[in-house]
Structures are given as C-alpha cells and as structure tokens.
Amino acid sequence: MSESAVLPERPGSGTQPRVVLDTDTYNEIDDQFALAYLLRATDKVRAEAIYAAPFHNKRSESPADGMNKSFEEIEQLLERLGQPEFPHFKGSLSTLSTDSSPVDSPAARDLVERAMSATHSDRITVIAIGCITNVASAILMKPEITERIAVVWLGGNYPYYPHNQEFNFNGDIRAARAVLDSGVPLYIVPAMGVSSHLTSTREELAAYMNLDDPLCRFLYDRFSAYGPADEVWAKQIWDIGGIAWVVNPKTVRSFAIPAPRVAADGSYIHDPRRHSVRFAYDLDRNAIFKDMFARLAQ
C-alpha cells in the first residue's frame, strides 16, 4: 500500500471474502471458539484453510511442541465440526531467527500459494490469532503477496497502552516487526483494553450452548477446565474479536494510524511517516457473543 492510503474500515473484499485462519489453538481456550465461529459462518466468508501457529508457555515444551499440540487440537475441532478433511497445515517449528529469515513450513507455503491465486481487488484475508510467525514467514518468502492479502491480527496491546507485554506479540517480536514493516493491509485487535472486554462464564456458556452437541460440549469443557470448579469466575475469549471483525464488522470500531515501528523490547515507536494500519478500539461484546452463540447452535 502507498504510505498515504488509509485502510477501509472493513477487512476483506466482496460479500464472502476468502479467509484463512492462523491459530495457536492449544495455547488457551479462546482459539477453539474462534475456529468454530469462523467455520460456522459460511454465509459470511469462504474459509479455505487453517494453519497451526507455534507457541511456548507452560502448556508446551517449545514453539515446535506448541505448534504440534495446536495442530492436534485443530483436528479434534474439525472432527466435532463434521469437517475432518478441511484443509489444515502444520506451521513453523521455531520463531524467526532474524528480521529477514523466514521459517519454512507447510502453512507458510500454502499461504503463499493461495495468495498468488488472489488479486489486489480480491485479497485473501488472513486472520491470525497467535504469534504471527507463519504469516511473517510467508511475506518474507514472497513479498509480493502483500498486494494479495490483508491481515487481521489479534496481537499486542492498545497502541497507547502503558506497555506492550502481550503473549502473541512477545511470542515472536521479529515476526511482528516484519509484518508491521511490510506494508500489508493490517487490522490489529489489541488485547488489553479491547479484546480483554470479551469475557464469559461457565454459566453463560451453559445457558446459550447446547451441551448435548459434541462441539459445544468440547468448547464448554475446555473453558470450564481453565478455572476452579467451586468459584465464580469469568474468562476472556479474546480471539473471537478477530473473527467478528470479518464475519460481523459492524461490531468493531477502529481508527487508522501510521504503522508503529517495533523496538527491540517490543514497545511501539510512533512514526507519522509510515503507511496506515487500523487498530480496533471498541468491540460490541453482546452482539459478538449473540452472533457466535447463534452460529454454534446451527
């Protein structure tokens, strides 16, 4: 994109944009809801593929282990969605070693191939809800795909939040820098201050999901296992914000600013000379959950 161009408010082109999902599905409990929400939105998007993203925390021994566990979780979800053959690919086994060195993977190669079949006016929308290694690697492998894709990323915090210590962003700071520097049309759903608003409880899920349905039971059990059984608590289902921006864009408010630069510690450096990106600043929590629950009931 040119430096002066301002991104449209709605990511995706046409009435049913082509979409791929990049997800660290086993990391928490929110990616599972996001994946199910997307694949049940067949009237709004043409979902084409799912990519397993790396992650490393107490639920994985390494980025590679996190990616493999996410791939297995994707397969469990696809089975319960009745779509076991839906295209899904393993992603990066590591994070970027330098700012310009992609990590080869089936996911990155598939994204390049699909992107090269798209056009400037009919871009593929990449919804990334984990660390953005796979997407950055595809861009570094084939820079011209920035003219054929748009990226919706749940990563980092609100651009003027006191700090940028966020899991997806810190999972691969070099990858975040590569994507922000690439000029790709980029729509960012911040974590703290924005998607942190998307909380739910076991009681709400039980009230609005059919727990006799294998998919809904799986989602409910994943959510319930995350907190104590004998206490009242709420939990963010962060990643559905990225899905909502594509499936139900009226639920998201955003503003455009010059793409921040990324310092070595991951903090944002604001530079008015840069190309435009969009940051979500407000999510209609009730409308998003209402839409998701209705689709899970299909």
VEXDREN-2710 file (C-alpha; in Angstrom, 1 decimal):
% VEXDREN-2710
k/r/px/py/pz
1/MET/0.0/0.0/0.0
2/SER/1.1/3.6/-0.5
3/GLU/2.1/5.5/2.6
4/SER/-0.8/7.9/2.2
5/ALA/-3.6/5.3/1.7
6/VAL/-6.0/4.8/4.6
7/LEU/-7.3/1.3/5.0
8/PRO/-11.1/0.8/4.7
9/GLU/-12.9/0.1/8.0
10/ARG/-13.9/-3.4/6.9
11/PRO/-11.3/-6.1/6.3
12/GLY/-12.0/-8.5/3.4
13/SER/-13.4/-7.8/-0.1
14/GLY/-16.8/-8.8/-1.5
15/THR/-19.7/-10.3/0.3
16/GLN/-17.9/-13.5/1.1
17/PRO/-14.2/-12.9/1.4
18/ARG/-11.7/-15.7/1.1
19/VAL/-10.3/-16.4/4.6
20/VAL/-7.6/-18.5/6.2
21/LEU/-7.0/-18.8/9.9
22/ASP/-3.7/-18.9/11.7
23/THR/-4.1/-20.2/15.3
24/ASP/-2.2/-21.4/18.3
25/THR/-5.2/-23.5/19.2
26/TYR/-3.9/-25.4/22.2
27/ASN/-2.4/-22.4/23.9
28/GLU/-5.6/-21.4/25.7
29/ILE/-9.4/-21.8/25.3
30/ASP/-10.3/-18.9/23.1
31/ASP/-8.9/-20.2/19.7
32/GLN/-11.2/-23.1/19.8
33/PHE/-14.2/-20.8/20.0
34/ALA/-12.8/-18.6/17.2
35/LEU/-12.2/-21.6/14.9
36/ALA/-15.7/-22.9/15.4
37/TYR/-17.2/-19.4/15.0
38/LEU/-15.4/-19.0/11.7
39/LEU/-16.3/-22.3/10.2
40/ARG/-19.9/-21.9/11.1
41/ALA/-20.1/-18.5/9.3
42/THR/-20.4/-20.0/5.8
43/ASP/-22.9/-17.3/4.8
44/LYS/-20.3/-14.6/5.5
45/VAL/-16.9/-16.0/4.5
46/ARG/-15.3/-18.6/2.3
47/ALA/-12.9/-20.3/4.8
48/GLU/-10.2/-22.1/2.9
49/ALA/-7.5/-23.3/5.3
50/ILE/-6.3/-23.4/8.9
51/TYR/-2.7/-23.1/10.0
52/ALA/-1.2/-24.2/13.3
53/ALA/0.9/-21.5/14.9
54/PRO/3.8/-22.1/17.3
55/PHE/3.7/-21.0/21.0
56/HIS/5.8/-21.6/24.1
57/ASN/4.5/-21.4/27.6
58/LYS/3.6/-23.8/30.5
59/ARG/1.4/-25.7/28.1
60/SER/4.2/-26.5/25.7
61/GLU/7.9/-27.6/25.9
62/SER/8.9/-25.4/22.9
63/PRO/7.4/-23.5/20.0
64/ALA/7.5/-26.7/17.9
65/ASP/5.7/-28.6/20.6
66/GLY/3.1/-25.9/20.9
67/MET/2.5/-25.9/17.1
68/ASN/2.1/-29.7/17.1
69/LYS/-0.3/-29.6/20.0
70/SER/-2.2/-26.9/18.2
71/PHE/-2.4/-29.0/15.1
72/GLU/-3.8/-31.9/17.1
73/GLU/-6.4/-29.6/18.7
74/ILE/-7.4/-28.3/15.3
75/GLU/-8.0/-31.9/14.2
76/GLN/-10.2/-32.6/17.3
77/LEU/-12.3/-29.5/16.5
78/LEU/-12.6/-30.4/12.8
79/GLU/-13.9/-33.8/13.8
80/ARG/-16.6/-32.3/16.0
81/LEU/-17.5/-29.8/13.3
82/GLY/-18.0/-32.7/10.9
83/GLN/-15.2/-31.5/8.7
84/PRO/-12.2/-33.7/9.3
85/GLU/-10.9/-33.2/5.8
86/PHE/-11.0/-29.4/5.9
87/PRO/-7.5/-28.2/4.7
88/HIS/-5.2/-27.7/7.7
89/PHE/-1.4/-27.4/7.8
90/LYS/1.4/-27.5/10.3
91/GLY/3.2/-24.2/10.8
92/SER/6.6/-23.0/12.0
93/LEU/8.8/-25.2/14.3
94/SER/10.5/-22.1/15.6
95/THR/10.2/-18.3/15.7
96/LEU/12.2/-16.0/13.3
97/SER/15.9/-16.1/14.0
98/THR/16.5/-12.7/12.2
99/ASP/14.2/-10.0/10.9
100/SER/14.6/-11.2/7.3
101/SER/14.8/-15.0/7.7
102/PRO/11.5/-16.9/7.1
103/VAL/10.8/-20.2/8.8
104/ASP/9.7/-22.7/6.1
105/SER/6.6/-24.7/6.8
106/PRO/3.6/-26.2/5.1
107/ALA/1.5/-23.4/6.4
108/ALA/3.7/-20.6/5.1
109/ARG/4.0/-22.3/1.7
110/ASP/0.2/-22.9/1.5
111/LEU/-0.4/-19.2/2.3
112/VAL/2.0/-18.1/-0.5
113/GLU/0.3/-20.4/-3.0
114/ARG/-3.2/-19.3/-2.1
115/ALA/-2.2/-15.6/-2.0
116/MET/-0.7/-15.9/-5.5
117/SER/-4.1/-17.1/-6.8
118/ALA/-5.7/-13.9/-5.4
119/THR/-5.8/-10.4/-6.8
120/HIS/-5.4/-6.9/-5.5
121/SER/-9.1/-6.3/-5.6
122/ASP/-10.0/-9.8/-4.2
123/ARG/-7.4/-10.3/-1.4
124/ILE/-7.3/-13.3/0.9
125/THR/-8.0/-12.2/4.5
126/VAL/-5.6/-13.9/6.9
127/ILE/-7.0/-13.9/10.5
128/ALA/-4.0/-14.5/12.8
129/ILE/-4.8/-15.2/16.4
130/GLY/-1.5/-16.4/17.7
131/CYS/2.1/-15.2/17.3
132/ILE/2.4/-14.2/13.7
133/THR/5.4/-16.3/12.6
134/ASN/3.7/-18.2/9.8
135/VAL/2.3/-15.0/8.2
136/ALA/5.6/-13.1/8.5
137/SER/7.4/-16.1/7.0
138/ALA/5.1/-16.2/4.0
139/ILE/5.6/-12.5/3.5
140/LEU/9.4/-12.8/3.7
141/MET/9.3/-15.8/1.4
142/LYS/7.2/-13.9/-1.3
143/PRO/7.0/-10.2/-0.5
144/GLU/4.6/-9.6/-3.4
145/ILE/1.8/-11.4/-1.5
146/THR/1.3/-8.1/0.4
147/GLU/-0.6/-6.9/-2.6
148/ARG/-2.8/-10.0/-2.5
149/ILE/-3.6/-10.5/1.2
150/ALA/-4.9/-8.5/4.2
151/VAL/-4.1/-9.5/7.7
152/VAL/-6.4/-9.3/10.8
153/TRP/-4.2/-9.9/13.8
154/LEU/-5.0/-10.2/17.5
155/GLY/-1.7/-9.2/19.0
156/GLY/-0.1/-6.5/21.1
157/ASN/-2.0/-4.0/23.3
158/TYR/-3.8/-0.8/22.6
159/PRO/-1.3/1.5/20.8
160/TYR/-1.2/4.0/23.7
161/TYR/-1.4/1.4/26.4
162/PRO/1.4/1.8/29.0
163/HIS/3.2/-1.3/27.8
164/ASN/3.1/-3.9/25.0
165/GLN/3.7/-7.1/27.1
166/GLU/1.2/-9.3/25.3
167/PHE/1.6/-13.1/24.6
168/ASN/1.0/-13.2/20.8
169/PHE/3.2/-10.1/20.3
170/ASN/6.0/-11.3/22.5
171/GLY/5.8/-14.8/21.1
172/ASP/7.8/-13.6/18.1
173/ILE/8.7/-9.9/18.2
174/ARG/10.7/-10.2/15.0
175/ALA/7.7/-11.5/13.1
176/ALA/5.5/-8.7/14.5
177/ARG/8.1/-6.2/13.2
178/ALA/8.3/-7.9/9.8
179/VAL/4.5/-7.7/9.3
180/LEU/4.2/-4.1/10.5
181/ASP/7.1/-3.1/8.2
182/SER/5.8/-5.0/5.2
183/GLY/3.1/-2.6/4.2
184/VAL/0.5/-5.3/4.1
185/PRO/-3.1/-4.1/4.9
186/LEU/-3.1/-4.8/8.6
187/TYR/-6.0/-4.7/11.1
188/ILE/-5.0/-5.1/14.7
189/VAL/-7.3/-6.2/17.5
190/PRO/-5.4/-5.3/20.7
191/ALA/-5.5/-7.5/23.7
192/MET/-5.6/-5.3/26.9
193/GLY/-8.2/-2.6/26.7
194/VAL/-10.0/-4.1/23.7
195/SER/-10.4/-7.9/23.3
196/SER/-10.0/-8.2/27.1
197/HIS/-13.6/-7.0/27.1
198/LEU/-14.8/-10.3/25.6
199/THR/-15.4/-12.2/28.8
200/SER/-17.8/-15.0/29.5
201/THR/-18.6/-17.5/32.3
202/ARG/-19.4/-21.2/32.6
203/GLU/-23.0/-20.2/33.5
204/GLU/-23.5/-18.1/30.4
205/LEU/-22.0/-20.8/28.1
206/ALA/-24.2/-23.5/29.6
207/ALA/-27.3/-21.2/29.2
208/TYR/-26.7/-20.4/25.5
209/MET/-24.9/-23.5/24.1
210/ASN/-26.4/-27.0/23.6
211/LEU/-24.2/-29.1/25.8
212/ASP/-25.6/-32.3/24.2
213/ASP/-23.9/-31.2/21.0
214/PRO/-20.3/-32.7/20.7
215/LEU/-18.8/-29.4/19.6
216/CYS/-20.4/-27.3/22.2
217/ARG/-19.6/-29.8/24.9
218/PHE/-16.0/-29.8/23.8
219/LEU/-15.8/-26.0/24.0
220/TYR/-17.6/-25.9/27.3
221/ASP/-15.3/-28.5/28.8
222/ARG/-12.2/-26.7/27.6
223/PHE/-13.4/-23.4/29.1
224/SER/-14.5/-25.0/32.4
225/ALA/-11.2/-26.7/32.9
226/TYR/-9.4/-23.4/32.8
227/GLY/-10.7/-22.2/36.2
228/PRO/-11.6/-23.5/39.7
229/ALA/-14.7/-25.7/39.8
230/ASP/-16.0/-24.2/43.1
231/GLU/-15.7/-20.5/42.4
232/VAL/-17.5/-17.8/40.3
233/TRP/-15.1/-16.6/37.7
234/ALA/-15.1/-15.1/34.2
235/LYS/-12.6/-15.6/31.4
236/GLN/-11.7/-13.7/28.2
237/ILE/-12.4/-15.4/24.9
238/TRP/-10.1/-13.0/23.3
239/ASP/-9.7/-14.4/19.8
240/ILE/-13.4/-14.2/18.7
241/GLY/-12.7/-10.5/18.2
242/GLY/-10.6/-11.2/15.2
243/ILE/-13.3/-13.4/13.7
244/ALA/-16.0/-10.8/14.4
245/TRP/-14.2/-8.1/12.5
246/VAL/-14.5/-10.2/9.3
247/VAL/-17.8/-12.0/10.0
248/ASN/-19.8/-9.2/11.6
249/PRO/-17.7/-6.0/11.0
250/LYS/-20.4/-3.7/12.4
251/THR/-19.5/-5.0/15.9
252/VAL/-16.0/-3.5/15.7
253/ARG/-14.9/0.2/15.8
254/SER/-11.5/1.1/14.7
255/PHE/-9.2/4.0/13.8
256/ALA/-6.3/4.3/11.3
257/ILE/-2.8/5.5/12.4
258/PRO/0.6/5.3/10.8
259/ALA/2.1/1.8/11.4
260/PRO/4.2/1.9/14.6
261/ARG/7.8/0.7/14.5
262/VAL/8.7/-2.1/16.8
263/ALA/11.6/-1.6/19.2
264/ALA/13.9/-4.4/20.4
265/ASP/11.9/-4.8/23.6
266/GLY/8.6/-4.9/21.6
267/SER/7.4/-1.4/22.5
268/TYR/5.8/0.7/19.8
269/ILE/7.6/3.7/18.3
270/HIS/5.1/6.0/16.6
271/ASP/6.3/7.4/13.3
272/PRO/3.9/9.7/11.3
273/ARG/5.8/9.0/8.1
274/ARG/4.7/5.4/7.9
275/HIS/1.9/3.6/6.0
276/SER/-1.6/3.2/7.5
277/VAL/-2.8/0.4/9.7
278/ARG/-6.0/0.0/11.7
279/PHE/-6.4/-0.6/15.4
280/ALA/-9.8/-1.8/16.8
281/TYR/-10.7/0.3/19.9
282/ASP/-14.2/-0.9/20.7
283/LEU/-15.9/-4.3/20.4
284/ASP/-19.6/-4.8/20.8
285/ARG/-19.3/-7.6/23.3
286/ASN/-23.0/-8.5/23.5
287/ALA/-23.5/-8.5/19.7
288/ILE/-20.4/-10.6/19.1
289/PHE/-21.4/-13.3/21.7
290/LYS/-25.0/-13.3/20.4
291/ASP/-23.8/-13.9/16.8
292/MET/-21.4/-16.6/17.9
293/PHE/-23.9/-18.5/20.1
294/ALA/-26.4/-18.4/17.2
295/ARG/-23.9/-20.0/14.8
296/LEU/-22.8/-22.6/17.3
297/ALA/-26.4/-23.7/17.6
298/GLN/-26.6/-24.5/13.9
END
